Amino acid sequence: MMVDVTRVVILGGGPGGYEAALVAAQLDAEVTVVDRDGVGGAAVLTDCVPSKTLIATAAVMTAVEESDELGVSRGGEVTADLGVVNKRVLALAGAQSADVAERLAREDVRVVIGAARLDGPQTAVVTGGDADGERIDADTVLVATGARPRVLDSAQPDGERILTWQQVYGLRELPERLIVVGSGVTGLEFAGAYLALGCEVVLVSSRDRVLPGEDADAARVVEDVYRRRGMTVLARSRMASVERSTDGVRVRLTDGGTVDGSHCLLALGSVPNTEDLGLEGCAVGLDARGFIEVDRVSRTSGRGVYAAGDCTGVLMLASVAAMQGRIAMWHALGDAVTPLDLAQVSSNIFTSPEIATVGWTQQAVDSGAVEAETVTLQLDGNARAKMQGVRDGFVKLFCRPGTGTVAGGVVVAPQASELIHPVALAVASRLTVDQVAHAFTVYPSISGSVAEAARRLHRRA
């Protein structure tokens, strides 16, 4: 039986917002999305879509550069025209945004251009745009305002030489020497992409290794590959400041050292867009970093107010934002709903090779938080990988002792984002390693290593 909730107001048009809007419209709600940055949000306009488009070009460059052993002759130097690349990047982002806007229009979702502030939990006040000053009544509010790049007083971006990841698409020429500060996911993805495009790249990493929050074995593979391809990785080096120099930039380190380059890309994490939204007047709780606190059905502490996406700080992935938004509407509008289960979330790092993960992690196993049997197969033994000249990477599976239920996995390979899907299905469906192993795979295929890893975890009944 449907709950009498018909008016939904959504603050933010990114994946959390527009996916929620589509669900609410499907459930016959009257839906208004208030968006100030463009439909699709950062994910479409300045983050996921443009960055992965840039990385797609970089992947082609890498394939060409490493094709000699396959008998391919380049017949000269292969170069990338960054102006052309970025023109395509921005065009694709704009086209994707238009596609989302068209879909919302087809579902009779009203999109209001502007910012919004809550005047209590049942009214949003629009500021800016054609609807400036309009008050929109709501039975349910979803806050999906996203996040923005974190910057420091000692490292202020200028959009020309010192850049955040949202500003790099204005470059028309490849940097001669790019210094990337931050070796997390965003920093390493861009560092790898620009290295492939032909830049000299210096990565400033404050930790012992890159990707400190990810599978250590996977991180070591990617770091070793990038060092072999010519990237300079400054481990255990912390940035103190970044400033313009005569003809470029200078990064000062806390140990007194300096690094000079033509450009600097700051990848220092994200800050939630939760200021000036009127959340305090709706009793919506924030954590110490300013992220909105939500439960597994996206409820905040404010009655009738939900939140989704990067502004919640819950696994900052577009797929998670979208699911949070859908769950919020299913719950608010009285439909069947399953709470968010982070153990089933697949994620991918678009380095070269890619790193894809789902479920339990090696860190959890090593710490004793969970008990698992593990097997790792290196790709250099896979027939298809050999044919493609792939030497770096592996497939790792975790299963529960006794039952053999697949509990997680890691894939490091070209297009690992595609190869992780059978592992994700196994985790979500609680399949055993024997069930995975008994499914036919194509020979030769890299996915065959997933089945082989499952076979190696078999225990005689």
C-alpha positions in Angstrom: 0.0 0.0 0.0 1.4 3.4 -1.0 2.2 6.0 1.6 0.6 9.4 0.9 3.8 11.1 -0.1 3.5 12.8 -3.5 5.8 15.8 -3.6 9.5 15.1 -3.7 12.2 17.8 -3.9 15.7 16.8 -4.7 18.7 19.1 -4.2 21.3 18.2 -6.8 21.2 16.6 -10.2 24.0 14.1 -10.0 23.7 10.3 -10.0 22.2 10.3 -6.5 19.7 13.0 -7.5 18.6 12.0 -11.0 18.4 8.3 -10.3 16.2 9.1 -7.3 14.1 11.4 -9.4 13.5 8.6 -11.9 12.4 6.2 -9.2 10.1 8.7 -7.6 8.5 9.6 -11.0 8.0 5.8 -11.6 6.1 5.7 -8.3 3.8 8.6 -9.3 5.4 11.3 -7.2 5.5 14.9 -8.2 9.3 15.5 -8.5 11.3 18.6 -8.7 15.1 18.6 -9.0 17.0 21.8 -8.1 20.4 21.8 -9.7 23.0 24.6 -10.0 25.9 22.9 -11.8 24.3 21.0 -14.7 22.2 17.9 -14.8 24.4 14.8 -14.2 26.4 16.6 -11.6 30.2 16.4 -11.1 30.1 12.7 -12.1 29.0 13.5 -15.6 30.5 17.0 -16.1 33.8 17.2 -14.3 34.6 13.8 -12.7 33.8 10.2 -13.9 32.7 10.8 -17.5 35.5 13.3 -18.5 38.3 11.6 -16.5 37.5 8.1 -17.9 37.2 9.6 -21.4 40.7 11.0 -21.0 41.9 7.7 -19.7 40.4 5.9 -22.7 42.7 7.9 -24.9 45.6 7.2 -22.6 44.8 3.4 -22.9 45.1 3.6 -26.6 48.5 5.3 -26.3 49.7 2.6 -23.9 48.6 -0.2 -26.2 50.4 1.4 -29.1 53.6 2.0 -27.1 53.7 -1.6 -25.9 52.8 -3.2 -29.2 56.3 -4.0 -30.5 56.3 -7.6 -29.2 53.0 -8.2 -31.0 54.7 -7.4 -34.3 53.1 -3.9 -34.7 55.4 -1.3 -36.2 54.5 2.3 -35.3 56.5 3.9 -38.1 57.3 7.0 -36.0 56.5 8.7 -32.8 52.9 8.5 -31.6 51.7 11.7 -30.0 48.5 13.0 -28.4 46.9 16.4 -29.1 45.6 17.4 -25.7 43.5 20.2 -27.2 41.7 17.7 -29.4 41.4 15.1 -26.6 39.9 17.6 -24.1 37.5 19.0 -26.7 36.2 15.4 -27.1 36.2 14.9 -23.4 34.0 18.0 -22.8 31.7 17.2 -25.7 31.0 13.8 -24.4 30.3 15.1 -20.9 27.9 17.7 -22.3 26.2 15.0 -24.4 25.8 12.7 -21.5 24.3 15.6 -19.4 21.8 16.3 -22.2 20.8 12.7 -22.3 20.1 12.7 -18.6 18.1 15.9 -18.9 16.1 14.5 -21.7 15.3 11.3 -19.8 14.1 13.4 -16.8 11.9 15.5 -19.1 10.3 12.3 -20.6 9.4 11.2 -17.0 7.8 14.7 -16.3 10.5 15.5 -13.7 10.7 19.3 -13.3 14.3 20.6 -13.3 14.9 24.0 -11.7 18.3 25.7 -12.4 19.7 27.3 -9.3 20.8 26.6 -5.8 18.4 25.7 -3.0 18.2 26.1 0.8 15.8 24.3 3.1 13.5 26.4 5.1 12.5 23.6 7.4 12.1 19.9 6.2 9.2 20.6 3.9 10.2 23.7 1.9 13.1 24.4 -0.5 13.8 28.0 -1.4 15.5 28.5 -4.8 18.3 31.1 -5.2 19.6 32.2 -8.6 18.4 31.2 -12.0 14.9 31.9 -13.5 13.2 30.6 -10.4 15.0 32.8 -7.9 13.0 33.2 -4.7 10.6 30.4 -5.5 9.4 28.3 -2.6 8.8 24.6 -3.4 6.8 22.5 -0.9 7.7 18.9 -0.3 6.6 15.8 1.6 10.1 14.3 1.2 13.4 16.0 0.5 16.6 14.3 -0.8 19.9 16.1 -0.4 22.3 15.0 -3.1 24.6 18.0 -3.4 27.9 16.1 -3.9 31.4 17.2 -3.0 34.2 19.3 -4.4 38.0 19.0 -4.5 39.8 19.8 -1.2 42.3 22.6 -1.4 44.7 24.0 1.1 45.7 27.6 1.9 49.2 26.7 1.0 48.2 25.2 -2.3 45.6 27.4 -4.0 44.6 26.3 -7.6 44.7 29.1 -10.2 43.2 27.1 -13.1 46.4 27.6 -15.3 49.4 25.9 -13.7 48.0 24.7 -10.3 45.0 22.7 -11.0 42.3 20.5 -9.4 41.0 17.5 -11.2 38.0 19.6 -12.3 40.2 22.1 -14.0 42.5 20.0 -16.2 40.2 19.9 -19.1 41.0 23.5 -20.0 44.6 22.5 -20.9 45.3 22.7 -24.6 48.9 21.4 -24.5 50.5 18.6 -22.6 52.3 19.7 -19.5 56.1 19.2 -19.9 56.5 18.0 -16.4 53.4 17.3 -14.3 53.6 17.1 -10.5 50.7 15.2 -9.1 50.2 15.7 -5.3 48.3 12.8 -3.8 48.6 9.1 -4.5 45.0 8.0 -3.8 42.6 6.9 -6.5 42.2 10.2 -8.2 45.8 11.2 -8.1 47.1 7.9 -9.5 44.4 7.7 -12.2 45.5 11.1 -13.6 49.2 10.5 -13.1 48.9 7.3 -15.1 46.8 8.9 -17.8 49.2 11.8 -18.4 52.2 9.5 -18.3 50.6 7.5 -21.1 49.8 10.7 -23.1 53.5 11.6 -23.1 54.1 13.8 -20.0 56.9 13.5 -17.6 55.1 12.8 -14.3 56.3 13.1 -10.7 53.9 11.7 -8.1 54.2 13.0 -4.6 53.0 10.3 -2.2 52.9 10.8 1.6 52.7 7.1 2.2 55.1 4.1 1.7 53.1 3.0 -1.4 50.5 4.4 -3.7 46.8 3.6 -3.1 47.2 3.2 0.7 43.5 2.3 1.2 43.4 -0.4 -1.5 44.6 -4.0 -1.8 48.4 -3.8 -1.1 49.3 -6.5 -3.7 47.3 -4.7 -6.4 48.8 -1.3 -5.5 52.3 -2.7 -5.7 51.6 -4.1 -9.2 50.4 -0.7 -10.5 53.3 1.2 -8.8 55.9 -1.1 -10.3 54.3 -0.8 -13.8 54.3 3.0 -13.6 57.9 3.2 -12.3 58.9 0.9 -15.2 57.2 3.2 -17.7 59.1 6.2 -16.4 57.0 7.8 -13.6 58.9 9.2 -10.7 57.2 8.3 -7.4 58.4 10.2 -4.3 57.3 7.9 -1.5 57.0 9.2 2.1 57.0 12.8 0.8 54.5 15.3 2.0 53.6 18.5 0.3 54.0 21.7 2.3 53.0 24.2 -0.3 52.7 24.8 -4.1 53.5 28.1 -5.7 54.0 29.6 -9.2 57.6 29.9 -10.3 59.0 31.9 -13.2 58.0 29.4 -15.9 56.0 26.8 -14.0 55.4 25.6 -10.4 57.4 24.7 -7.4 56.2 22.1 -4.8 57.8 22.5 -1.4 58.0 19.4 0.7 57.9 19.2 4.5 61.4 17.8 4.6 62.7 20.9 3.0 63.1 19.6 -0.5 61.5 21.1 -3.6 60.1 19.7 -6.9 59.9 21.9 -10.0 57.5 21.3 -12.9 55.4 23.0 -15.5 52.1 22.2 -13.9 50.8 20.7 -10.6 47.6 18.6 -10.2 46.2 18.6 -6.7 44.4 15.4 -5.6 43.9 16.0 -1.9 40.5 14.4 -1.4 37.0 15.9 -1.3 34.9 18.3 0.8 31.2 17.8 1.0 28.8 20.5 -0.3 26.8 20.7 2.8 27.2 24.4 3.8 24.3 26.9 3.5 21.7 24.3 2.9 19.6 25.0 6.0 20.3 21.5 7.3 20.6 22.7 10.9 17.1 23.9 10.8 15.9 20.4 9.8 17.9 18.6 12.6 20.1 16.9 10.0 23.2 15.6 11.6 26.7 16.0 10.1 29.9 14.2 11.1 33.1 15.9 12.1 34.1 16.4 8.4 30.8 17.9 7.4 29.3 14.8 5.7 25.6 14.1 6.2 25.1 11.1 8.4 22.6 8.6 6.9 21.4 5.1 7.7 21.3 2.2 5.3 18.0 3.4 3.7 19.5 6.9 3.2 17.5 8.6 6.1 19.1 11.5 7.9 18.3 12.4 11.5 15.9 15.0 10.1 12.3 13.9 9.7 11.4 13.5 6.0 14.9 14.4 4.9 17.1 11.8 3.0 20.6 12.2 1.6 22.6 10.4 -1.1 25.9 10.5 -2.8 29.2 12.1 -2.1 27.7 14.6 0.4 27.2 11.5 2.7 30.8 10.3 2.4 29.6 6.7 2.0 31.9 5.1 -0.5 32.2 8.0 -2.9 31.3 6.2 -6.1 28.6 7.2 -8.7 27.1 3.7 -8.5 26.7 4.0 -4.7 25.2 7.5 -5.0 22.7 6.2 -7.5 21.7 3.2 -5.3 21.4 5.5 -2.2 19.1 7.7 -4.2 16.9 4.9 -5.4 16.8 3.3 -1.9 15.7 6.7 -0.5 12.8 6.9 -2.8 11.7 3.3 -2.5 11.7 3.8 1.3 10.0 7.2 1.3 7.3 6.2 -1.1 6.5 2.9 0.5 7.9 0.5 -2.1 9.8 -2.7 -1.3 13.4 -1.8 -0.4 16.6 -3.6 0.6 19.0 -1.6 2.7 22.4 -0.6 1.2 24.9 -3.5 1.6 28.4 -2.1 1.1 29.8 -5.7 1.0 28.3 -6.1 -2.4 29.6 -2.9 -4.0 32.0 -3.4 -6.9 34.6 -0.7 -7.4 37.3 0.0 -10.0 40.4 2.1 -10.2 41.0 3.2 -13.8 44.8 2.8 -13.7 46.7 0.8 -16.3 46.3 -2.0 -15.4 42.9 -1.5 -13.7 42.2 -2.6 -10.2 38.7 -3.9 -9.5 37.4 -5.2 -6.1 34.3 -6.5 -4.5 33.4 -7.9 -1.0 35.9 -8.8 1.6 39.4 -7.3 1.5 42.9 -8.7 2.1 43.3 -6.1 4.9 40.2 -7.5 6.7 41.6 -11.0 6.4 45.1 -10.1 7.5 43.7 -8.2 10.5 41.6 -11.1 11.6 38.4 -9.2 11.2 37.2 -12.0 8.9 38.3 -15.5 8.3 38.8 -16.6 4.7 40.6 -18.9 2.4 42.5 -17.1 -0.4 44.0 -17.9 -3.7 45.9 -15.6 -6.1 46.6 -16.4 -9.8 49.1 -14.3 -11.7 48.0 -13.4 -15.2 51.4 -14.2 -16.7 50.2 -17.9 -16.7 46.9 -17.1 -18.5 47.0 -18.1 -22.2 44.9 -15.1 -23.4 47.0 -12.7 -21.4 50.2 -14.1 -23.1 48.6 -13.6 -26.5 47.8 -10.0 -25.7 51.3 -9.3 -24.2 49.9 -8.9 -20.7 52.3 -9.8 -17.9 51.2 -7.6 -15.0 48.2 -8.5 -12.9 46.3 -11.2 -11.1 43.0 -12.6 -10.0 42.5 -13.1 -6.2 39.4 -14.8 -4.6 38.3 -15.0 -1.0 35.9 -17.7 0.2 34.4 -18.6 3.6 36.1 -21.6 5.2 33.9 -24.7 5.3 31.1 -23.5 3.1 33.3 -22.3 0.2 31.0 -19.3 -0.3 32.7 -16.6 -2.4 33.1 -13.6 -0.2 35.2 -11.2 -2.2 37.8 -10.8 -4.9 40.4 -8.5 -6.6 41.2 -8.4 -10.3 44.2 -6.5 -11.6 44.2 -6.6 -15.4 43.3 -4.6 -18.5 39.5 -3.9 -18.2 39.3 -5.4 -14.7 36.1 -3.3 -14.4 34.5 -5.8 -16.8 36.2 -8.9 -15.3 35.0 -8.3 -11.7 31.4 -8.8 -12.7 31.3 -12.6 -12.3 32.9 -12.2 -8.9 30.3 -9.6 -7.9 27.5 -11.9 -9.0 29.0 -14.7 -6.9 29.2 -12.5 -3.9 25.7 -11.1 -4.3 24.2 -14.5 -4.9 26.3 -16.3 -2.3 27.6 -18.8 -4.8 30.2 -21.3 -3.7 33.6 -21.6 -5.4 32.4 -24.9 -6.9 29.4 -23.2 -8.5 31.7 -20.6 -10.0 34.2 -23.2 -11.2 31.5 -25.3 -12.8 30.3 -22.5 -15.0 31.8 -22.7 -18.5 34.3 -20.0 -19.5 35.6 -19.2 -23.0 39.0 -20.5 -23.9 41.2 -18.6 -24.1 40.0 -15.8 -21.9 41.3 -13.8 -19.0 38.0 -14.5 -17.2 39.1 -18.1 -17.3 41.5 -17.2 -14.4 38.4 -16.4 -12.2 37.1 -20.0 -12.8 40.6 -21.4 -12.2 41.0 -19.5 -8.9 37.7 -20.9 -7.9 38.8 -24.5 -8.8 41.9 -24.1 -6.7 39.7 -23.3 -3.6 37.8 -26.5 -4.0 37.8 -28.9 -0.9 36.8 -32.5 -1.2 33.5 -33.2 0.4 
